[in-house]
Amino acid sequence: MTTIPCKVAKGMFSDEWSVEVIFSKRKRETFFVRKEKVYLDEELTDPAKTVSGEVEVVVVEEKGDRVLVDLLSPGITFGPRFSVPKSFLKEN
């Protein structure tokens, strides 16, 4: 299983989390992901807060120091495929 770091908040529905992947200081995207594909660093007890976590991805292609990955749920503003630095990847 491969994951990347994210910030996690309550989702719109009980079976999902709102996941924010921070690509850089200027670029971040939010996704709604099934709870079983997200791993929280601590329990999320306050619906107004976020916690650090990891979201499961599938590696599609490596391009130099970047990796093309698929998220298992589409993003709010674009599809489920995006590029991240290789350093984001964590093998569990």
Backbone hydrogen bonds in HBPLUS format (Angstrom, degrees):
<---DONOR---> <-ACCEPTOR-->    atom                        ^
c    i                          cat <-CA-CA->   ^        H-A-AA   ^      H-
h    n   atom  resd res      DA  || num        DHA   H-A  angle D-A-AA Bond
n    s   type  num  typ     dist DA aas  dist angle  dist       angle   num
A0092-ASN N   A0001-MET O   2.90 MM  91  5.44 173.2  1.91 162.8 165.0     1
A0057-VAL N   A0002-THR O   2.89 MM  55  5.73 165.0  1.91 148.5 150.8     2
A0003-THR N   A0090-LYS O   2.90 MM  87  5.24 159.0  1.94 147.9 155.0     3
A0090-LYS N   A0003-THR O   2.91 MM  87  5.24 140.1  2.07 151.5 156.2     4
A0004-ILE N   A0055-VAL O   3.03 MM  51  5.60 145.6  2.15 143.1 151.7     5
A0055-VAL N   A0004-ILE O   2.97 MM  51  5.60 156.1  2.02 156.2 161.4     6
A0006-CYS N   A0053-GLY O   2.95 MM  47  5.32 147.8  2.06 137.2 133.6     7
A0053-GLY N   A0006-CYS O   2.95 MM  47  5.32 145.3  2.07 153.8 148.6     8
A0007-LYS N   A0020-GLU O   2.92 MM  13  5.07 156.8  1.97 142.4 150.0     9
A0020-GLU N   A0007-LYS O   2.83 MM  13  5.07 166.6  1.85 153.1 157.2    10
A0008-VAL N   A0051-VAL O   2.72 MM  43  5.27 162.1  1.75 157.9 164.3    11
A0051-VAL N   A0008-VAL O   2.93 MM  43  5.27 149.7  2.02 140.6 149.8    12
A0009-ALA N   A0018-SER O   2.85 MM   9  5.04 155.3  1.91 150.3 156.9    13
A0018-SER N   A0009-ALA O   2.89 MM   9  5.04 167.0  1.91 141.4 143.9    14
A0016-GLU N   A0013-PHE O   3.34 MM   3  5.75 161.8  2.37 120.7 119.6    15
A0035-LYS N   A0015-ASP O   3.03 MM  20  5.73 162.5  2.06 131.6 132.2    16
A0017-TRP N   A0033-VAL O   2.85 MM  16  5.47 157.5  1.90 156.3 161.3    17
A0033-VAL N   A0017-TRP O   2.97 MM  16  5.47 162.2  2.00 158.2 162.9    18
A0019-VAL N   A0031-PHE O   2.74 MM  12  5.12 170.3  1.75 158.4 161.6    19
A0031-PHE N   A0019-VAL O   2.74 MM  12  5.12 154.8  1.81 149.1 158.0    20
A0021-VAL N   A0029-GLU O   2.89 MM   8  5.51 154.6  1.95 163.4 168.0    21
A0029-GLU N   A0021-VAL O   3.04 MM   8  5.51 156.7  2.09 150.4 156.4    22
A0023-PHE N   A0027-LYS O   2.90 MM   4  5.41 135.7  2.10 139.0 152.3    23
A0024-SER N   A0027-LYS O   3.08 MM   3  5.08 156.4  2.13 146.4 144.9    24
A0076-ILE N   A0030-THR O   3.16 MM  46  6.19 167.3  2.18 166.3 162.4    25
A0037-LYS N   A0034-ARG O   3.00 MM   3  5.74 167.2  2.02 126.1 130.2    26
A0038-VAL N   A0035-LYS O   3.16 MM   3  5.40 168.2  2.17 117.1 118.1    27
A0056-GLU N   A0037-LYS O   2.90 MM  19  5.36 165.9  1.92 166.4 168.4    28
A0039-TYR N   A0054-GLU O   2.80 MM  15  5.15 167.7  1.81 158.3 161.9    29
A0054-GLU N   A0039-TYR O   2.85 MM  15  5.15 145.4  1.96 140.4 151.8    30
A0041-ASP N   A0052-SER O   2.94 MM  11  5.67 165.9  1.96 150.9 146.9    31
A0049-LYS N   A0046-ASP O   3.02 MM   3  5.50 168.8  2.03 121.8 125.2    32
A0058-VAL N   A0070-ASP O   2.93 MM  12  5.12 155.3  1.99 144.0 152.1    33
A0070-ASP N   A0058-VAL O   2.81 MM  12  5.12 155.0  1.87 145.2 153.7    34
A0060-VAL N   A0068-LEU O   2.76 MM   8  5.43 168.3  1.77 154.6 156.5    35
A0061-GLU N   A0068-LEU O   3.28 MM   7  5.06 158.9  2.33 131.0 134.3    36
A0068-LEU N   A0061-GLU O   2.69 MM   7  5.06 170.9  1.70 166.4 168.1    37
A0063-LYS N   A0066-ARG O   2.81 MM   3  5.23 170.1  1.82 149.1 151.5    38
A0066-ARG N   A0063-LYS O   3.05 MM   3  5.23 160.5  2.09 123.2 127.3    39
A0086-LYS N   A0065-ASP O   2.91 MM  21  5.64 167.5  1.92 141.1 139.5    40
A0067-VAL N   A0084-VAL O   2.77 MM  17  5.45 158.1  1.81 162.1 169.7    41
A0084-VAL N   A0067-VAL O   2.93 MM  17  5.45 158.7  1.98 150.8 155.7    42
A0069-VAL N   A0082-PHE O   2.82 MM  13  5.64 173.6  1.83 168.8 167.4    43
A0082-PHE N   A0069-VAL O   2.99 MM  13  5.64 155.4  2.05 155.8 163.7    44
A0071-LEU N   A0080-PRO O   2.74 MM   9  4.87 156.2  1.79 137.1 145.4    45
A0075-GLY N   A0078-PHE O   2.99 MM   3  5.14 123.7  2.32 146.9 163.0    46
A0088-PHE N   A0085-PRO O   2.92 MM   3  5.58 163.4  1.94 121.0 126.3    47
A0089-LEU N   A0086-LYS O   3.04 MM   3  5.65 147.5  2.14 116.9 124.8    48
